[in-house]
Amino acid sequence: MTKYEEIGAPLARRIALAAQGFGARPSRARKPADLRRVLGKVHLHQIDSVNVLVRAHYLPAFSRLGAYDRADLETLAWGPRRQRALFEYWAHEASLLPFELQPLLRWRMGQADRGEAGWGRMRLYATERRAEAMALLDRIRIDGPLAASDFESHKGQSGWWEWSDTKRALEWLFWAGHITTAARRGSFERLYDLTERVIPATVMALPTPADADAHRALIAHAAAAHGIATDKELRDYFRQSPEEARPAIHALAEEGVLIPVSVAGGKHGWLHRDARRPRRIDGRALLAPFDPLVWERDRAERLFGFRYRIEIYVPAEKRLHGYYVLPFLLGDRLVARVDLKADRKSAMLIVQSAHFEPDAPEDAREELYAELETMAAWLGLDLAPLKP
């Protein structure tokens, strides 16, 4: 009979926060190496198109480092090839990932190439419409990096919900690993190029692991990033199916990488063998809605007692907390949620609303104000006066 160590919510929170790179408050001196350290812990920065505050992929590093130079992340993601360390692909969602994870995701690219993965009509480009996609690939091979808008067949289309056949074909090529993002231009439009012209040859030459080995490695990365997690949370990190994740979890448990525990809330879960158990977390951070610490909403509620839902697509009159709401971490607890907007015309960071948890400490408002000042300065904005 398996013996489960019982780990209560306070310790589970601290384990999770330490695994995600939270601990002491950021120092003033932040270097590119600090950014790489964060990426090494988190493994991915989710990309989102909403820009009401700042694009989501910039925020996880800010939450852990403070006011770092965003140009450092841009260089790692889209800079000169010799300075790059990240590539874009579907991981949790569309994400920036370290190059070394590329071989571990080739199974997903293979699924897409065979028409076993991808959205709706996109899959047709793996089979009956494959020749159309290959023609686009040949055009990119000859002409170099191109956006969907560079193809005549895409003219007149704009926005996420108005995908043309050209855009669907390009996104299938992206899913299948034939192309990736070479750069971003204008309103964050992807410029696609051949994967081998973006990702270093040394990475492309790495052997493709067996599917089982890739799934085991991804679960191990997820476990290290979580510190403590349930089966569902482990497989959600890189969006693996139960059938793909279950054997990987069992194998890692047999190897002693995963230790069975009873997680806060009475659920059985796993502790990574290298997870730290800090006695204290002195955190202060505003978190993106897509931060790995809170993107699995049931986990956030179980560990932090914090029910969090993003309300971007909820009609304004039905929203409880606002449009683009960031949880506020203080110590080892989520104590508030803040609806923020960067008004670039007036160069102001506007706090549209702030809601504090019933058990928020007395200094929560003061600490939030200090963090908002840090964020405003980082974004090159002034902080608008807060409402009483």
C-alpha positions in Angstrom: 0.0 0.0 0.0 1.4 3.4 -1.0 2.2 5.7 1.9 1.4 9.3 1.2 3.1 12.1 3.0 0.6 14.7 4.0 1.5 18.3 2.9 -0.8 21.0 4.0 -1.8 24.1 2.1 0.8 26.6 3.6 3.8 24.3 2.9 2.3 23.3 -0.5 2.1 27.0 -1.5 5.7 27.7 -0.5 6.9 24.6 -2.4 5.0 25.7 -5.5 6.2 29.3 -5.3 9.8 28.3 -4.8 9.6 25.9 -7.8 8.3 28.8 -9.9 11.2 31.1 -9.0 9.6 33.1 -6.2 11.3 33.6 -2.9 13.0 36.8 -1.9 12.0 40.0 -3.5 13.9 40.9 -6.7 17.2 42.7 -6.3 17.9 45.9 -8.2 20.6 44.4 -10.4 19.0 42.3 -13.1 21.1 40.8 -15.9 20.2 38.7 -19.0 21.5 35.7 -17.0 18.7 36.3 -14.5 16.1 36.1 -17.3 17.6 32.8 -18.5 17.4 31.5 -14.9 13.7 32.3 -14.8 13.2 30.6 -18.2 15.0 27.6 -16.9 12.6 27.2 -14.0 9.3 28.1 -15.8 10.3 26.5 -19.2 7.8 28.6 -21.2 6.2 32.0 -21.4 2.7 31.8 -22.8 1.9 34.3 -25.7 -1.4 36.1 -25.9 -2.6 38.7 -28.3 -4.3 41.0 -25.7 -2.2 44.2 -25.3 -4.4 46.3 -22.9 -1.5 46.3 -20.4 1.5 44.6 -21.9 1.7 41.4 -23.9 1.5 38.4 -21.6 4.9 36.9 -22.4 6.7 39.8 -20.8 5.0 39.5 -17.4 6.2 36.2 -15.9 9.8 37.5 -15.8 8.7 40.8 -14.4 6.7 39.0 -11.7 9.9 37.1 -10.6 12.7 39.7 -11.4 11.1 43.1 -11.2 11.9 45.7 -13.8 14.1 43.8 -16.2 14.9 45.0 -19.7 12.2 43.7 -22.1 14.7 44.0 -24.9 16.6 41.1 -23.4 13.6 38.8 -23.8 13.0 40.1 -27.4 16.6 39.3 -28.2 16.3 35.8 -26.9 13.1 35.3 -28.8 13.5 37.2 -32.1 16.9 38.7 -32.1 20.0 37.8 -34.3 20.3 34.0 -34.6 23.5 33.7 -32.7 21.8 35.4 -29.7 18.6 33.5 -29.7 17.7 30.9 -27.1 13.9 30.7 -27.6 11.5 29.5 -30.2 7.7 29.7 -30.6 5.5 26.6 -30.6 2.4 25.1 -29.0 3.2 23.9 -25.5 0.7 24.9 -22.8 -0.7 27.2 -25.5 1.2 29.3 -28.0 4.5 29.8 -26.1 8.1 30.9 -26.1 10.3 27.9 -25.2 14.0 27.2 -24.8 15.6 25.6 -27.8 16.4 22.4 -25.8 12.7 21.6 -25.6 12.3 21.4 -29.4 13.2 17.7 -29.7 10.8 16.8 -26.8 7.9 18.3 -28.8 8.5 16.6 -32.1 5.9 14.0 -31.3 3.3 16.8 -31.4 4.7 18.0 -34.7 4.5 14.5 -36.1 0.8 14.3 -35.0 0.1 17.5 -36.8 2.0 16.4 -39.9 -0.2 13.2 -40.0 -3.4 15.2 -39.5 -3.9 13.9 -35.9 -3.6 17.3 -34.2 -4.7 20.8 -35.0 -7.9 22.8 -35.2 -10.8 21.8 -37.4 -10.2 22.5 -41.1 -6.5 23.0 -40.4 -6.1 19.3 -40.5 -7.1 19.1 -44.1 -3.7 20.5 -45.0 -2.0 17.3 -43.8 -4.0 15.3 -46.3 -6.2 16.4 -49.2 -5.0 20.0 -49.2 -1.3 19.2 -48.5 -0.1 20.4 -51.9 -1.4 23.9 -51.1 0.5 24.1 -47.9 3.7 22.8 -49.5 3.4 25.5 -52.1 3.4 28.1 -49.4 6.4 26.3 -47.8 8.2 26.5 -51.1 7.5 30.3 -51.4 9.0 30.8 -47.9 12.0 28.7 -48.8 12.7 30.9 -51.8 11.6 34.4 -50.6 12.6 34.1 -46.9 10.5 35.1 -43.9 6.9 36.0 -44.8 3.7 36.9 -42.9 0.2 35.7 -43.8 -0.5 39.2 -45.1 2.4 38.9 -47.6 0.4 36.3 -49.6 -2.2 37.7 -52.1 -4.6 35.0 -51.1 -4.8 36.4 -47.6 -5.5 40.0 -48.6 -8.5 41.6 -46.9 -8.4 39.2 -43.9 -7.5 40.5 -40.5 -7.8 39.4 -36.9 -7.9 36.1 -35.0 -11.4 35.2 -36.1 -11.0 35.9 -39.8 -8.5 33.3 -40.7 -8.1 32.8 -44.5 -7.2 29.5 -46.1 -3.6 30.8 -46.3 -3.5 31.5 -42.6 -4.8 28.0 -41.8 -2.3 26.4 -44.1 0.6 28.4 -42.5 -0.6 27.5 -39.0 -0.7 23.9 -40.0 2.9 24.2 -41.2 3.7 25.7 -37.9 2.0 23.0 -35.9 3.8 20.3 -38.0 7.2 21.9 -37.4 7.9 22.8 -41.0 8.1 26.5 -40.1 8.4 28.6 -37.0 8.4 32.3 -36.1 11.4 34.2 -37.4 10.3 37.6 -36.1 7.3 39.7 -35.2 6.3 42.9 -36.9 3.7 45.7 -36.7 0.9 44.6 -34.4 2.7 41.5 -33.4 2.2 39.7 -36.7 4.2 36.5 -37.1 6.9 36.3 -39.8 7.2 32.6 -40.7 10.5 31.0 -41.8 11.8 27.5 -42.3 12.4 25.9 -38.9 16.0 25.0 -39.8 16.7 28.6 -40.6 15.6 29.8 -37.1 16.6 27.0 -34.7 20.3 26.2 -34.5 21.7 23.3 -36.5 23.0 21.7 -33.3 19.5 21.5 -31.9 17.9 20.3 -35.2 20.6 17.6 -35.4 19.7 16.2 -32.0 18.0 12.7 -32.2 14.3 12.6 -31.9 13.4 10.8 -28.7 10.9 8.0 -28.6 7.5 9.3 -27.8 7.5 7.6 -24.4 10.9 9.2 -23.5 9.7 12.6 -24.7 6.6 12.4 -22.5 8.6 11.3 -19.5 11.0 14.2 -20.0 8.1 16.7 -20.3 6.4 15.4 -17.2 9.7 15.7 -15.3 10.0 19.3 -16.5 6.5 20.0 -15.4 7.1 18.4 -12.0 10.2 20.5 -11.4 8.3 23.6 -12.4 5.3 22.8 -10.1 7.3 21.4 -7.2 4.1 19.7 -6.0 1.2 18.8 -8.3 -1.6 16.3 -9.1 -1.6 14.1 -12.2 -3.9 16.6 -14.0 -1.6 19.5 -13.3 1.5 17.7 -14.4 0.0 16.8 -17.8 -1.6 20.2 -18.2 1.7 22.0 -18.2 2.6 20.9 -21.7 -0.9 19.8 -22.6 -0.3 16.0 -22.7 -3.2 13.6 -22.8 -3.9 11.2 -19.9 -2.9 8.3 -22.1 0.4 10.0 -22.9 1.1 11.2 -19.3 0.1 8.3 -17.2 2.9 5.9 -18.1 5.4 8.8 -17.8 4.2 9.6 -14.3 4.4 6.0 -13.3 7.9 5.6 -14.7 9.1 8.7 -12.9 7.6 7.5 -9.6 9.4 4.2 -10.0 12.6 6.1 -10.6 12.1 8.1 -7.4 11.8 11.4 -9.3 8.2 11.8 -8.2 7.3 11.1 -4.5 3.7 10.4 -3.7 2.1 12.9 -1.4 -1.4 14.0 -0.2 -1.7 17.5 -1.6 -3.6 20.3 0.0 -7.3 19.7 -0.5 -7.0 16.0 0.1 -5.9 15.0 -3.4 -3.2 12.6 -4.1 -0.3 14.1 -6.0 3.4 14.2 -6.4 6.4 16.0 -5.0 9.4 16.4 -7.1 12.4 14.9 -5.3 14.4 18.1 -5.7 11.6 20.5 -4.6 12.6 23.0 -1.9 10.5 23.3 1.2 11.1 26.9 2.2 10.0 28.1 5.6 9.2 31.5 4.2 8.4 33.2 0.9 8.7 36.9 0.8 7.0 37.5 -2.5 5.4 40.6 -4.0 4.3 40.3 -7.5 1.5 41.1 -10.0 0.8 38.0 -12.0 -0.3 37.7 -15.7 -3.6 35.9 -16.2 -1.5 33.3 -18.1 1.2 32.9 -15.5 2.1 29.2 -14.8 1.4 29.8 -11.1 -2.3 30.5 -11.7 -3.2 29.3 -15.2 -4.6 26.0 -13.8 -7.5 27.7 -12.0 -8.5 24.7 -9.8 -4.9 24.5 -8.5 -4.9 28.2 -7.7 -8.1 27.8 -5.7 -6.9 24.7 -3.9 -3.4 26.0 -2.9 -4.3 29.7 -2.4 -8.0 29.7 -1.7 -8.3 32.1 -4.6 -11.0 31.6 -7.1 -9.8 33.3 -10.3 -11.4 33.5 -13.7 -10.4 35.7 -16.6 -13.3 37.8 -17.8 -12.1 39.3 -21.1 -14.9 37.5 -23.0 -17.5 38.2 -20.4 -19.9 41.1 -21.2 -18.8 44.2 -19.3 -22.0 44.3 -17.2 -21.5 40.8 -16.0 -17.9 41.0 -15.0 -17.1 40.6 -11.3 -13.6 42.1 -11.2 -12.8 43.7 -14.5 -11.4 43.1 -18.0 -7.7 42.4 -17.6 -7.3 41.4 -14.0 -3.9 40.4 -12.4 -3.7 38.5 -9.1 -1.4 40.1 -6.5 1.0 37.9 -4.6 2.1 39.1 -1.2 4.3 36.8 0.9 3.0 33.3 0.0 -0.6 34.3 -0.5 -2.8 35.8 -3.3 -4.3 38.8 -1.5 -5.9 41.0 -4.2 -6.9 41.2 -7.9 -6.3 44.4 -9.9 -7.8 45.4 -13.3 -5.1 47.3 -15.1 -4.8 49.3 -18.3 -1.9 51.0 -20.0 -3.2 54.2 -21.5 -0.4 54.8 -23.9 -1.8 58.1 -25.2 -1.7 59.7 -21.8 1.3 57.6 -20.7 -0.6 56.5 -17.6 -1.0 53.1 -15.9 -4.6 53.1 -14.8 -6.0 51.0 -12.0 -9.6 50.5 -13.1 -10.4 48.5 -9.9 -8.7 46.7 -7.1 -10.4 44.0 -5.0 -8.7 42.7 -1.8 -9.4 39.3 -0.3 -11.2 39.3 3.0 -8.1 38.1 4.9 -5.6 40.4 3.1 -3.1 41.8 5.6 -3.2 45.4 6.7 -0.3 46.4 4.6 -1.7 44.9 1.4 -2.8 48.2 -0.1 0.5 49.9 0.6 2.5 46.9 -0.9 0.2 46.8 -3.9 0.8 50.5 -4.5 4.5 50.0 -4.3 4.3 47.2 -6.9 2.2 49.3 -9.2 4.7 52.1 -9.1 7.4 49.5 -10.1 5.3 48.3 -12.9 4.5 51.8 -14.2 8.1 52.7 -14.2 9.0 49.4 -16.0 6.4 50.2 -18.7 7.5 53.9 -19.0 4.3 55.2 -17.6 3.1 57.3 -14.7 0.8 55.7 -12.2 -2.6 57.3 -12.3 -4.1 58.2 -8.8 -5.8 55.3 -7.2 -9.4 55.4 -6.4 -10.1 55.4 -2.6 
